[in-house]
Amino acid sequence: MFDQDDLEEIRASKAEWHEEEVAPVLERFGERKDTFTTDTGGQEVDRLYTPDDVGDLDYQEDLGNPGEPPYTRGVYSTGYRGRLWTMRQYAGFSTPEDTNERYHYLLDEGQTGLSMAFDLPTQMGYDSDDPMAAGEVGKAGVAIDSLADMETVFDGIPLDEVSTSMTINAPASVLLAMYIAVGDQQGVDRSELRGTIQNDLLKEYIARNTYIYPPEPSMRIITDIFDFCASETPKFNTISISGYHIREAGSTAAQELAFTLGNGIEYVETAIEAGLDVDDFAPQLSFFFNGHNNIFEEVAKFRAARRMWHDIVEERFDPDDPKSKQLKFHTQTAGSMLTAQQIENNVVRVAYQALAAVLGGTQSLHTNGKDEALALPTEESVRTALRTQQILAHESGAADTIDPLAGSYYVESLTDEVEEDAYEILEEVEERGGMLEAVEQQWVQRQIQDTAFDRQKEIEEKERIIVGVNEFEVDEDPQMDVEEVTQEDQQRQIDGLETVRAERDDEAVDAKLEALREAAQGDANLMPYIIEAVKVYATVGEICNVMRDEFGEYQPGGAV
């Protein structure tokens, strides 16, 4: 983009500026730190960036126009000028009745998409009356035991008018089946259902540990979902390949990017090996990233992610459909960056993180409530979080032009650096046999743990300032309302489950579960069998237990 003679002149000018202007100031006053780095310490930040830092940048090859390869500047030609990102507040509280009430509240307040949080027993494939669920029912999200609960959650909410994201992994097939069944009841054509299931098991083995089955059967279920949805629910995103939790566990931005795209490669390869054509399912893949504190690092990460995925898919899988090479993603602001101290500061943190996501071109955004470091968010804090997005959309100007930081010497240089670092990590993953092998060897987990340890040490030694935590502290006794799930709420959910079991046709349930068992023993696509079981009110636990029996449960381990 720049003439070499001009670049040489710029280098000489910068050297002269440093000698005549900077050096005397440094000698007298110094700088705040010896070394400045991005938020996670992945890249060193120079004092000044000039065209020389992006002297090799080729606009068409490295950036391209929005909506054109390599999609660095976005996958849509009009950005947010045509349509704003989906404002999708994460919500799921206690019982299905409570969640339905919260959903109606959020839609009335201007939310444009639903995001469903599930309690821990549901995430692990247990019913609310299972001994393993004791004390956890409704705590981390809504408890879903059967189709009756899903019917309650979406009572009065037409599924052809909303997009719903479900943060569910090991039992994703079951919860998707319930959503499809509710749509069938409402008379909604399956081809009109819109939303996303997280359905990312590799990330569970890496960072969250809410897995059920071992990797091989888990990958089979995921591939079955890809295949089923390609023909039945083509507008539904069949997986949200998630870097969010990898970052929450302590990774750098480059690690988040590398491990997430590495997981994506693994899913695509598995589906192709199962006989699917890449263009049949790749357009339905979506990604989920963390919106962290450092605005410029995050923008660079999002831009690099789009370019990398385009190049990876093109080179490895050679699709015909351009949409197969487009990385579309949801962003959630960083829960791990919320502090219990001076929680009002979290409103500011969330706003900056949301700004980074929008400047980076996210398709969907969740902004955390200020009180989520303490408990489930209250209605007031959820409203403030939603208003943060609305102010960003309608008052800040950030949505008025596409990729507004493009051309910044710093941002373009940082985009290249994050991409380079991520590719180096991916190369090591490849040397270890791919993400599945690297995860089973515990190598990926150790990389993240080492980074998290270093970061915590920096905080303890005040090399990294966290406002209100290790600096600018105040004596306080926080007084605020928090949402609580009572024992009565949990018992109400268990009573509802008992009613479903008493009123359903047990012979029909047994027959559908046995059909699912036989399908699991063979190689049939499991999704039609799960939908049939769901429709006769077989429970999440009963369906997952059939697959537990056939597939076993994952036990972490491997080479150290």
URJOMO-V889569 format. One record per backbone hydrogen bond with DSSP energy under -0.5 kcal/mol. NH is the residue of the N-H (numbers start at 1). CO is the residue of the C=O. Records with the same first field share a line. If there is no record, write none. Layout:
NH = CO / CO
//
This chain:
2 = 55
7 = 3
8 = 4
9 = 5
10 = 6
11 = 7
12 = 8
13 = 9
14 = 10
15 = 11
16 = 12
17 = 13
18 = 14
19 = 15
20 = 16
21 = 17
22 = 17
23 = 18
25 = 21
26 = 22
27 = 23
28 = 24
29 = 25
30 = 25 / 26
38 = 43
41 = 38
45 = 36
46 = 44
53 = 50
54 = 51
55 = 52
57 = 54
59 = 57
62 = 58
63 = 58 / 59
64 = 59
67 = 74
68 = 65
71 = 68
72 = 63
73 = 63
74 = 71
79 = 76
81 = 78
82 = 78
83 = 79
86 = 363
88 = 86 / 365
89 = 87
91 = 115
94 = 138
99 = 95
100 = 96
101 = 97
102 = 98
103 = 99
104 = 100
105 = 101
106 = 102
107 = 103
108 = 104
109 = 105
110 = 107
111 = 106
112 = 87
113 = 87
114 = 163
115 = 89
116 = 165
117 = 91 / 115
119 = 142
123 = 119
124 = 120
125 = 122
126 = 121
130 = 127
133 = 130
134 = 131
136 = 133
137 = 133
139 = 136
140 = 136
142 = 117
143 = 94
144 = 142
145 = 143
149 = 146
150 = 146
151 = 147
152 = 148
153 = 149
154 = 150
155 = 152
157 = 154
158 = 156
161 = 158
164 = 194
165 = 114
166 = 196
167 = 116 / 165
168 = 166
170 = 210
172 = 169
174 = 171
175 = 171
176 = 172
177 = 173
178 = 174
179 = 175
180 = 176
181 = 177
182 = 178
183 = 179
184 = 180
185 = 181
186 = 182
187 = 183 / 184
188 = 183
192 = 189
193 = 190
194 = 159 / 162
195 = 235
196 = 164
197 = 237
198 = 166
199 = 168
201 = 199
204 = 200
205 = 201
206 = 202
207 = 203
208 = 203
209 = 204
211 = 209
218 = 214
219 = 215
220 = 216
221 = 217
222 = 218
223 = 219
224 = 220
225 = 221
226 = 222
227 = 223
228 = 224
229 = 225
230 = 226
231 = 227 / 228
232 = 228
233 = 229
236 = 233
237 = 195
238 = 236 / 284
239 = 284
240 = 198
241 = 239 / 286
242 = 240
243 = 241 / 288
244 = 288
247 = 243
248 = 244
249 = 245
250 = 247
251 = 246
256 = 252
257 = 253
258 = 254
259 = 255
260 = 256
261 = 257
262 = 258
263 = 259
264 = 260
265 = 261
266 = 262
267 = 263
268 = 264
269 = 265
270 = 266
271 = 267
272 = 268
273 = 269
274 = 270
275 = 272
276 = 271
280 = 277
281 = 277 / 278
282 = 278
284 = 281
285 = 282
286 = 239
287 = 328
288 = 241
289 = 330
291 = 332
292 = 290
295 = 293
298 = 294
299 = 295
300 = 296
301 = 297
302 = 298
303 = 299
304 = 300
305 = 301
306 = 302
307 = 303
308 = 304
309 = 305
310 = 306
311 = 307
312 = 308
313 = 309
314 = 310
315 = 311
316 = 312
317 = 313
318 = 313 / 314
322 = 320
324 = 321
325 = 322
326 = 323
327 = 325
328 = 326
330 = 287
331 = 364
332 = 289
333 = 366
334 = 291
335 = 333
337 = 334
338 = 335
343 = 340
345 = 342
346 = 343
347 = 344
348 = 344
349 = 345
350 = 346
351 = 347
352 = 348
353 = 349
354 = 350
355 = 351
356 = 352
357 = 353
358 = 354
359 = 355
360 = 356
361 = 358
362 = 357
363 = 329
364 = 329
365 = 86
366 = 331
372 = 369
374 = 371
375 = 371
382 = 378
383 = 379
384 = 380
385 = 381
386 = 382
387 = 383
388 = 384
389 = 385
390 = 386
391 = 387
392 = 388
393 = 389
394 = 390
395 = 391
396 = 391
400 = 397
406 = 403
408 = 405
412 = 408
413 = 409
414 = 410
415 = 411
416 = 412
417 = 413
418 = 414
419 = 415
420 = 416
421 = 417
422 = 418
423 = 419
424 = 420
425 = 421
426 = 422
427 = 423
428 = 424
429 = 425
430 = 426
431 = 427
432 = 428 / 429
433 = 430
434 = 429
438 = 434
439 = 435
440 = 436
441 = 437
442 = 439
443 = 438
444 = 438
446 = 442
447 = 443
448 = 444
449 = 445
450 = 446
451 = 447
452 = 448
453 = 449
454 = 450
455 = 451
456 = 452
457 = 453
458 = 454
459 = 455
460 = 456
461 = 457
462 = 459
463 = 458
464 = 458
467 = 465
468 = 471
469 = 466
470 = 466
471 = 466
476 = 474
480 = 478
483 = 376
486 = 484
490 = 486
491 = 487
492 = 488
493 = 489
494 = 490
495 = 491
496 = 492
497 = 493
498 = 494
499 = 495
500 = 496
501 = 497
502 = 498
503 = 499
504 = 500
506 = 504
509 = 505
510 = 506
511 = 507
512 = 508
513 = 509
514 = 510
515 = 511
516 = 512
517 = 513
518 = 514
519 = 515
520 = 516
521 = 517
522 = 518 / 519
524 = 519
530 = 526
531 = 527
532 = 528
533 = 529
534 = 530
535 = 531
536 = 532 / 533
537 = 534
538 = 533
540 = 145
543 = 539
544 = 540
545 = 541
546 = 542
547 = 543
548 = 544
549 = 545
550 = 546
551 = 547
552 = 548
554 = 212
556 = 554
//
